[in-house]
Every structure is written in C-alpha cells, then in structure tokens.
Amino acid sequence: MNWRKVWTIARTEYLTNVRRTGFIVMTAIIPVIGLIVLIFMAFLAPQASKVGEWLESQLEGGEKPIGIVDGSGLFTPILPEYQESFVLYESPEAAEADLRADKLRAVMVIGEDYLESGRVTALTRESFGEAVIADSTRVRGFMVVHLLDGRVEPSLQRRAAVPLARIESRVISGTGSERTGGFLFTFIIPYFLSLFLVMTIFASSGYLLQSVAEEKENRVVEIIISSVRPTELMAGKVIGLGALGLTQVLVWLLSAWGFGGGAISLLAMTGVAGLPIHIFVLGIVYYLLGYTLYAVLMAGVGALGTTMRESQQLAGIFSVVAVIPYMLASFVMMNPNATIARVFSFFPLTAPTMMMLRVPLGDVPWVDIVGSILVLLLSIPAALWLGAKLFQIGLLIYGKRPTLREVWQMLRARV
C-alpha cells in the first residue's frame, strides 16, 4: 500500500468536506444549543425554586386534589396538613361526579376490609392512572400518616411517611476501595463517550457514503482507481472522513467543556474529581477500536449501493446494531454484569458501546475487558479484508445492487 497516496486522499476528503455548508451547520448546532441553554438558565436562576416546585407538582399529578371515599374509617377526618390535597366524599357517586367534572385528579375508594386486604379502588380519567396513584409520594404519605395518627410519636409518624428522605451513596469496589465522584463522573462522562462513538459513526458514514455515491454516479471513480488501488482509496476515505467526524465531535466536546467549566471537566476526566483514570483510558480504547471497525465495514458495504439512498440503507444496519446496548441500558444500569450484557460485550459490533456502558457502573471482570478488546483487535483485520473486498467490488457496480448470493460468489472469486 502506498501511504503517500492514502495521505493525499485523506487530506483531500477532509479539506473538501470540512467546508461543506451541511458540515458547518451540524457542527455549530451543539454550541448554539449550549449557549441557548446557558442564557435560559441565567434567566431562570432567580425562579429556580418555583420551577422545581412546578415540575414536582406536575410529576405528582398537578394541583388538583384527590378524592377519598373512606369505607374503613381509618382516614376520617382528613388531617389538616392534607386537606388541600385530599377531599373526603361520603359516596363513590359524588366523588365520581366531581372527577368527570375535572375537579379531581383521581378518586380512591377505600374498602371496609382495608386493614385485612389492603384493597383500594382507583378511579382516574387517563390510562395507567392507578400507577400514578400507587407511585405518588403524597398518596403514600397521606395513608401512612393517617394510619399511624395517635398510635405512634409524631416524629416517627413523619419519618414512616418519608423513610428515605436523604440517601448518601458510597460505592465500594471489589478490592475494598471506595469509588468517588458519584453518578456524574463515574457514569455520565463514559456514557457520553459511547454516545459520541455512535454519533461519530453516523456523521462519518454519512460523509463517506455521500462521497462514494457521488463519485460512482459521476463515474469519477473510474478515473481515480486508474491511479490508486481500491484498498488505498478506501483507507484514505476512512482516515480523512473519520478525522472529519472526530473534528465535529471535538468541537462539541470543547463546547461542553467551555460551557460546563473547563477546569472542572478536565479534573473530572483525569480522575482528580472522581473519574478513575482506567475508566477514561478504557473509554478511549473502545472508542478508537469501535470507530475503526465500523468505519471499515460501512465503507465496504456502503460501496455496494448504486445510489446514495441504497448505500445509506445498507450501512444503516451497522448503525442500528451500534445502538443495541442503549436499548438495554436499563438492564445494564441495574446489573452491569448480567448475562445479556456480558454476551454483547464479546460480540464485535456491540462490544465498544456495551463495555463503555458497563465499566463505569461496577466491577467488570477483567476477563470481559481483556476478552472484548481481543475480540475487537482480531475483528479489525478481518473487517479490513472484508471491507476492502466489498469496496473493490462495489466501486464498479452500476445500475443494480448485487444480491447477497452474487456478493458471496464475487468474494469467493477474489479469495
């Protein structure tokens, strides 16, 4: 491979696309949004407490009271501190009438056998309204306080209503050391590293596919491959357009750094403010390996399309696979060493994003870390060979996208 030609192609691709209007607009979006958010927060800062109260009221169901039909007698009369949020009714019919008139958020009909069965009938006007009642902090507090009223001391009564008012979290590793930095520095930053990987894949692949499709449609590629080998052309495009995507992400990171306070962010990333240095290093390793793997595969598969739309459809398969770990994020957050998380950590196309999600959340076995890196290191040469073959086949295909059988036959002929 002639690396001088590769460098020339990479530099040309980068300089050509970095001046595109679409690239400039997309790159500027994040800084502009960040600036708008800062201005918005500056105006809202004096009203922050009121905004917080409003959001809490919305999550709790708004300002409308909840109707209570108390068949058990345990919640009658309603204590003074709850009389604004709860209204007592003598019959379900009267409460239901006010609910239909939109005067109530919901109605709770408490049965006579409440102590034995715990049965409560919830009347609401929206789907899953009963879940809102069951998960409501104020409803739980209302019921606990009334059940314990006059039976225990007032301080115990209040604490039983809100048993977990303040939680201080400490995370202990398997070696006995305490992990500092909290959720922000041990999860958010690595999470966004994996998110940036996916964003880089989308951005770089878009420019890559656009470049290949334009050259194929204009027949310029026939002239280009008379001077360079297809492998050199693919390598130059992957490097040049990969650098373009990384430039975009770098601008976004620097913007976030500037808006969020450069010194704090830098200390956090280097581990002084809580982010363990090995998490940051592993994030960079998985980022680079993941990008290289995806870029080569998308370049090869995308070249098989005869138009820009076909190329995007083919390469889009890899983008969908890359976000699978995000679909499983709730499972990973609950148990980063769950079987499904470990399985996807050893699959090349999901290993980078899955591991960047898992590593900050707990003590990931070293066999998973070493194994996933080895899988990626072994997959990249295979992807280079396959991507180069597909790229070479796809460059001179016009008019009709080849079927999988035709691609397989052409690959076998070139082995």
C-alpha positions as CSV (number, residue, x, y, z in Angstrom):
1,M,0.0,0.0,0.0
2,N,1.3,3.4,-1.0
3,W,0.8,5.5,2.2
4,R,1.6,8.8,0.3
5,K,-1.4,8.2,-1.9
6,V,-3.5,7.3,1.2
7,W,-2.5,10.5,2.9
8,T,-3.3,12.6,-0.2
9,I,-6.8,11.1,-0.5
10,A,-7.4,11.5,3.3
11,R,-6.3,15.2,3.2
12,T,-8.4,15.9,0.1
13,E,-11.5,14.3,1.6
14,Y,-11.1,16.2,4.8
15,L,-10.5,19.6,3.3
16,T,-13.3,19.2,0.7
17,N,-15.9,18.2,3.3
18,V,-14.9,20.4,6.1
19,R,-16.0,23.4,4.0
20,R,-19.5,22.0,3.2
21,T,-22.4,24.0,4.5
22,G,-24.0,20.9,5.9
23,F,-21.0,20.1,8.0
24,I,-20.6,23.6,9.3
25,V,-24.3,23.8,10.3
26,M,-24.3,20.4,12.0
27,T,-21.1,21.2,13.9
28,A,-22.5,24.5,15.1
29,I,-25.7,23.1,16.4
30,I,-24.4,21.8,19.7
31,P,-22.6,25.0,20.7
32,V,-25.6,27.1,19.8
33,I,-27.9,24.8,21.8
34,G,-25.5,25.0,24.7
35,L,-25.5,28.8,24.5
36,I,-29.3,29.0,24.4
37,V,-29.5,26.7,27.5
38,L,-27.0,28.9,29.4
39,I,-29.0,32.0,28.6
40,F,-32.2,30.2,29.5
41,M,-30.8,29.0,32.8
42,A,-29.5,32.5,33.6
43,F,-33.0,34.0,33.3
44,L,-34.5,31.1,35.3
45,A,-31.9,31.1,38.1
46,P,-33.9,33.5,40.3
47,Q,-37.0,31.4,39.8
48,A,-35.3,28.0,40.2
49,S,-37.2,27.1,43.4
50,K,-40.5,27.9,41.8
51,V,-39.7,25.9,38.7
52,G,-38.7,22.9,40.8
53,E,-41.9,23.1,42.7
54,W,-43.9,23.3,39.4
55,L,-42.1,20.3,38.0
56,E,-42.7,18.3,41.2
57,S,-46.4,19.2,41.1
58,Q,-46.6,18.0,37.5
59,L,-45.0,14.7,38.3
60,E,-47.2,14.3,41.3
61,G,-50.3,14.9,39.2
62,G,-50.8,18.7,39.2
63,E,-52.6,20.9,41.7
64,K,-56.0,19.1,41.6
65,P,-56.9,17.2,44.8
66,I,-57.5,13.5,45.1
67,G,-61.0,12.4,46.3
68,I,-61.2,9.9,49.2
69,V,-64.1,7.7,49.8
70,D,-63.3,6.1,53.2
71,G,-65.2,2.9,53.9
72,S,-62.8,1.8,56.6
73,G,-63.0,4.9,58.8
74,L,-59.2,5.0,59.1
75,F,-58.7,8.1,57.1
76,T,-61.6,10.2,58.5
77,P,-61.3,13.0,59.3
78,I,-58.5,14.2,56.9
79,L,-55.7,15.7,58.9
80,P,-55.2,19.5,58.5
81,E,-51.9,19.2,56.6
82,Y,-53.5,17.1,53.9
83,Q,-56.8,19.0,53.5
84,E,-55.7,20.9,50.5
85,S,-54.5,17.8,48.6
86,F,-57.3,15.4,49.5
87,V,-61.1,15.8,49.7
88,L,-63.4,13.4,51.6
89,Y,-66.6,12.2,50.0
90,E,-69.4,10.2,51.5
91,S,-70.2,8.2,48.4
92,P,-68.4,7.0,45.3
93,E,-71.0,8.5,43.1
94,A,-70.4,12.1,44.4
95,A,-66.6,11.7,44.0
96,E,-67.1,10.2,40.5
97,A,-69.2,13.2,39.5
98,D,-66.5,15.7,40.5
99,L,-63.9,13.5,38.7
100,R,-66.0,13.7,35.5
101,A,-66.3,17.5,36.0
102,D,-62.5,17.6,36.1
103,K,-62.4,18.9,39.6
104,L,-60.3,16.0,40.9
105,R,-57.0,14.3,39.8
106,A,-58.3,10.9,40.9
107,V,-60.5,9.1,43.3
108,M,-59.5,6.5,45.9
109,V,-62.3,4.2,47.2
110,I,-61.0,2.6,50.3
111,G,-62.9,-0.6,51.3
112,E,-64.2,-1.6,54.7
113,D,-61.8,-4.5,54.9
114,Y,-58.8,-2.3,54.1
115,L,-56.7,-3.5,57.1
116,E,-57.1,-7.1,56.1
117,S,-56.9,-6.9,52.3
118,G,-55.2,-3.5,51.5
119,R,-57.7,-3.2,48.7
120,V,-58.2,0.3,47.2
121,T,-60.2,1.1,44.0
122,A,-58.7,3.9,41.9
123,L,-60.9,6.0,39.6
124,T,-58.9,8.1,37.0
125,R,-59.6,9.7,33.7
126,E,-56.4,8.6,32.0
127,S,-54.8,5.3,31.2
128,F,-52.4,3.9,33.8
129,G,-53.8,6.4,36.3
130,E,-53.7,3.8,39.0
131,A,-49.9,3.6,38.6
132,V,-49.7,7.4,39.2
133,I,-51.6,6.9,42.5
134,A,-49.6,3.9,43.5
135,D,-46.2,5.7,42.8
136,S,-47.3,9.0,44.3
137,T,-45.2,10.2,47.3
138,R,-48.0,12.4,48.6
139,V,-50.5,9.5,48.5
140,R,-48.2,7.2,50.4
141,G,-47.5,9.9,52.9
142,F,-51.2,10.6,53.3
143,M,-52.0,6.9,54.0
144,V,-49.1,6.3,56.4
145,V,-49.7,9.4,58.5
146,H,-53.4,8.7,58.9
147,L,-52.8,5.0,59.7
148,L,-50.3,5.9,62.4
149,D,-52.1,9.0,63.8
150,G,-52.4,8.8,67.5
151,R,-50.7,5.4,67.6
152,V,-47.0,6.5,67.5
153,E,-45.0,9.6,68.2
154,P,-45.3,12.4,65.6
155,S,-41.6,12.2,64.7
156,L,-41.9,8.5,64.0
157,Q,-45.1,9.1,62.1
158,R,-43.4,11.7,59.8
159,R,-40.4,9.5,59.3
160,A,-42.6,6.5,58.4
161,A,-44.3,8.6,55.8
162,V,-41.0,9.5,54.1
163,P,-38.5,6.9,55.2
164,L,-35.8,7.7,52.6
165,A,-35.7,11.5,52.7
166,R,-32.0,11.7,52.2
167,I,-29.7,9.0,50.8
168,E,-25.9,9.3,50.8
169,S,-24.4,6.8,48.4
170,R,-21.0,5.1,48.7
171,V,-19.8,2.7,46.1
172,I,-17.2,0.0,47.3
173,S,-15.2,-1.8,44.7
174,G,-14.2,-5.5,44.9
175,T,-10.8,-4.5,46.3
176,G,-12.4,-2.6,49.1
177,S,-11.6,0.8,47.8
178,E,-14.3,3.5,47.7
179,R,-15.2,4.9,44.3
180,T,-15.8,8.6,44.4
181,G,-17.2,11.1,42.0
182,G,-20.8,10.0,42.2
183,F,-23.1,9.2,39.3
184,L,-21.9,12.2,37.2
185,F,-18.2,11.4,36.9
186,T,-18.4,7.6,37.0
187,F,-21.2,7.1,34.5
188,I,-22.3,10.3,32.7
189,I,-18.9,11.1,31.1
190,P,-18.2,7.5,29.9
191,Y,-21.8,7.2,28.8
192,F,-21.3,10.2,26.5
193,L,-18.1,8.8,25.2
194,S,-20.1,5.8,23.9
195,L,-22.8,8.2,22.7
196,F,-20.1,10.2,20.8
197,L,-18.9,6.9,19.2
198,V,-22.4,6.3,17.7
199,M,-22.6,10.0,16.7
200,T,-19.2,9.8,15.0
201,I,-20.3,6.6,13.2
202,F,-23.4,8.4,11.9
203,A,-21.6,11.6,10.9
204,S,-18.6,10.0,9.3
205,S,-20.6,7.3,7.5
206,G,-22.9,10.0,6.0
207,Y,-19.9,11.9,4.5
208,L,-18.3,8.6,3.5
209,L,-21.4,7.3,1.7
210,Q,-22.0,10.7,0.1
211,S,-18.5,10.8,-1.2
212,V,-18.6,7.3,-2.7
213,A,-22.1,7.7,-4.1
214,E,-21.2,11.0,-5.8
215,E,-18.0,9.6,-7.4
216,K,-19.9,6.4,-8.6
217,E,-22.8,8.4,-10.1
218,N,-20.4,10.8,-11.8
219,R,-18.1,8.0,-13.0
220,V,-15.2,9.9,-11.4
221,V,-14.3,6.7,-9.5
222,E,-13.2,5.0,-12.8
223,I,-10.6,7.7,-13.2
224,I,-9.5,7.5,-9.6
225,I,-8.9,3.8,-9.5
226,S,-6.8,4.0,-12.5
227,S,-4.2,5.8,-10.4
228,V,-4.7,4.2,-7.0
229,R,-5.7,0.8,-5.7
230,P,-9.2,0.4,-4.3
231,T,-7.7,-0.5,-0.9
232,E,-5.7,2.7,-0.8
233,L,-8.8,4.7,-1.8
234,M,-10.9,3.1,1.0
235,A,-8.1,3.7,3.5
236,G,-7.8,7.3,2.5
237,K,-11.5,7.9,2.7
238,V,-11.9,6.2,6.1
239,I,-9.0,8.2,7.6
240,G,-10.0,11.5,6.0
241,L,-13.7,11.3,6.7
242,G,-13.0,9.7,10.1
243,A,-10.9,12.7,11.0
244,L,-13.8,14.9,9.8
245,G,-16.2,13.2,12.1
246,L,-13.8,13.4,15.0
247,T,-13.3,17.1,14.3
248,Q,-17.1,17.5,14.7
249,V,-17.1,15.6,18.0
250,L,-14.1,17.5,19.2
251,V,-15.9,20.8,18.6
252,W,-18.9,19.5,20.6
253,L,-16.6,18.3,23.5
254,L,-14.8,21.6,23.6
255,S,-18.1,23.5,23.6
256,A,-19.4,21.3,26.5
257,W,-16.0,21.9,28.3
258,G,-16.3,25.6,27.9
259,F,-19.9,25.9,28.9
260,G,-19.5,23.4,31.8
261,G,-16.3,24.9,33.2
262,G,-13.1,23.8,31.6
263,A,-11.1,23.2,34.8
264,I,-13.8,21.1,36.5
265,S,-14.3,19.0,33.4
266,L,-10.5,18.5,32.9
267,L,-10.1,17.4,36.5
268,A,-13.0,15.0,36.2
269,M,-11.6,13.4,33.1
270,T,-8.2,12.9,34.6
271,G,-9.5,11.3,37.7
272,V,-8.8,14.1,40.2
273,A,-12.5,14.9,40.6
274,G,-13.7,11.3,40.8
275,L,-13.4,9.6,37.4
276,P,-11.0,6.7,37.8
277,I,-8.2,7.0,35.2
278,H,-8.6,3.4,34.0
279,I,-12.3,4.1,33.0
280,F,-11.2,7.1,31.0
281,V,-8.4,5.2,29.3
282,L,-10.7,2.2,28.5
283,G,-13.3,4.6,27.1
284,I,-10.7,6.0,24.6
285,V,-9.5,2.5,23.7
286,Y,-13.0,1.2,23.0
287,Y,-13.8,4.5,21.1
288,L,-10.9,4.1,18.7
289,L,-11.3,0.4,18.2
290,G,-15.1,0.7,17.7
291,Y,-14.7,3.5,15.2
292,T,-12.1,1.7,13.2
293,L,-14.2,-1.5,13.0
294,Y,-17.4,0.3,12.0
295,A,-15.8,2.7,9.5
296,V,-14.1,-0.1,7.5
297,L,-17.3,-2.2,7.4
298,M,-19.5,0.7,6.5
299,A,-17.1,1.8,3.7
300,G,-17.2,-1.6,2.2
301,V,-20.9,-2.3,2.5
302,G,-21.9,1.2,1.6
303,A,-20.0,1.0,-1.7
304,L,-22.2,-1.8,-2.8
305,G,-25.1,0.6,-3.2
306,T,-25.7,2.1,-6.7
307,T,-27.3,5.3,-5.2
308,M,-26.8,7.3,-2.1
309,R,-30.1,6.0,-0.7
310,E,-29.2,2.4,-1.2
311,S,-25.8,3.0,0.4
312,Q,-27.4,4.5,3.4
313,Q,-29.8,1.6,3.8
314,L,-27.0,-0.9,3.6
315,A,-24.7,0.9,6.0
316,G,-27.6,1.8,8.3
317,I,-27.7,-1.8,9.5
318,F,-24.4,-1.2,11.4
319,S,-25.8,2.0,13.0
320,V,-28.8,0.0,14.3
321,V,-26.5,-2.6,15.8
322,A,-24.4,0.0,17.4
323,V,-27.3,1.4,19.5
324,I,-28.5,-2.1,20.8
325,P,-26.6,-1.6,24.1
326,Y,-28.6,1.7,24.6
327,M,-31.8,-0.3,24.3
328,L,-30.6,-2.5,27.1
329,A,-29.3,0.4,29.2
330,S,-31.9,-0.1,32.0
331,F,-30.8,-3.7,32.4
332,V,-27.1,-2.7,32.4
333,M,-27.6,0.0,35.0
334,M,-29.3,-2.4,37.3
335,N,-26.7,-5.2,36.8
336,P,-23.7,-4.4,34.7
337,N,-22.5,-8.0,34.9
338,A,-25.8,-9.5,33.8
339,T,-25.5,-12.4,31.3
340,I,-27.0,-10.5,28.4
341,A,-24.6,-7.6,29.0
342,R,-21.6,-10.0,29.0
343,V,-22.8,-11.7,25.8
344,F,-23.0,-8.4,23.9
345,S,-19.6,-7.5,25.3
346,F,-18.0,-10.3,23.3
347,F,-19.8,-9.5,20.0
348,P,-17.6,-7.2,18.0
349,L,-20.3,-4.8,16.8
350,T,-21.7,-4.2,20.2
351,A,-18.6,-4.6,22.3
352,P,-17.4,-1.0,22.2
353,T,-20.7,0.6,23.3
354,M,-21.6,-2.1,25.7
355,M,-18.3,-2.0,27.5
356,M,-18.2,1.8,27.7
357,L,-21.6,1.5,29.4
358,R,-20.6,-1.4,31.8
359,V,-17.2,-0.3,33.0
360,P,-18.2,2.8,35.0
361,L,-21.1,1.1,36.7
362,G,-19.3,-1.6,38.7
363,D,-16.5,-4.1,39.0
364,V,-16.5,-5.6,35.5
365,P,-14.4,-8.9,35.4
366,W,-11.1,-8.4,33.8
367,V,-11.7,-11.4,31.5
368,D,-14.6,-9.3,30.0
369,I,-12.4,-6.3,29.4
370,V,-9.4,-8.2,28.0
371,G,-11.7,-10.6,26.1
372,S,-13.7,-7.8,24.4
373,I,-10.5,-5.9,23.5
374,L,-9.0,-9.0,21.9
375,V,-12.3,-9.7,20.0
376,L,-12.1,-6.2,18.6
377,L,-8.4,-6.5,17.8
378,L,-9.0,-9.7,15.9
379,S,-12.1,-8.4,14.2
380,I,-10.5,-5.3,12.7
381,P,-8.1,-7.2,10.4
382,A,-11.0,-9.4,9.3
383,A,-13.1,-6.3,8.7
384,L,-10.2,-4.7,6.8
385,W,-10.0,-7.7,4.5
386,L,-13.8,-8.0,4.0
387,G,-14.3,-4.2,3.7
388,A,-11.6,-3.9,1.1
389,K,-13.0,-6.7,-1.0
390,L,-16.6,-5.3,-0.8
391,F,-15.3,-1.8,-1.5
392,Q,-13.4,-3.1,-4.5
393,I,-16.5,-5.0,-5.8
394,G,-18.9,-2.1,-5.2
395,L,-16.9,0.6,-6.9
396,L,-17.6,-0.5,-10.4
397,I,-21.2,-1.7,-9.9
398,Y,-23.8,0.4,-11.6
399,G,-27.5,0.2,-12.2
400,K,-28.4,-2.7,-9.9
401,R,-27.4,-3.6,-6.4
402,P,-26.0,-7.1,-6.2
403,T,-27.7,-9.8,-4.2
404,L,-26.1,-11.5,-1.2
405,R,-25.5,-14.6,-3.4
406,E,-23.8,-12.5,-6.1
407,V,-21.6,-10.8,-3.5
408,W,-20.7,-14.1,-2.0
409,Q,-19.7,-15.5,-5.4
410,M,-17.6,-12.4,-6.2
411,L,-15.9,-12.7,-2.8
412,R,-15.1,-16.3,-3.4
413,A,-13.7,-15.5,-6.8
414,R,-11.3,-12.9,-5.3
415,V,-10.0,-15.1,-2.4
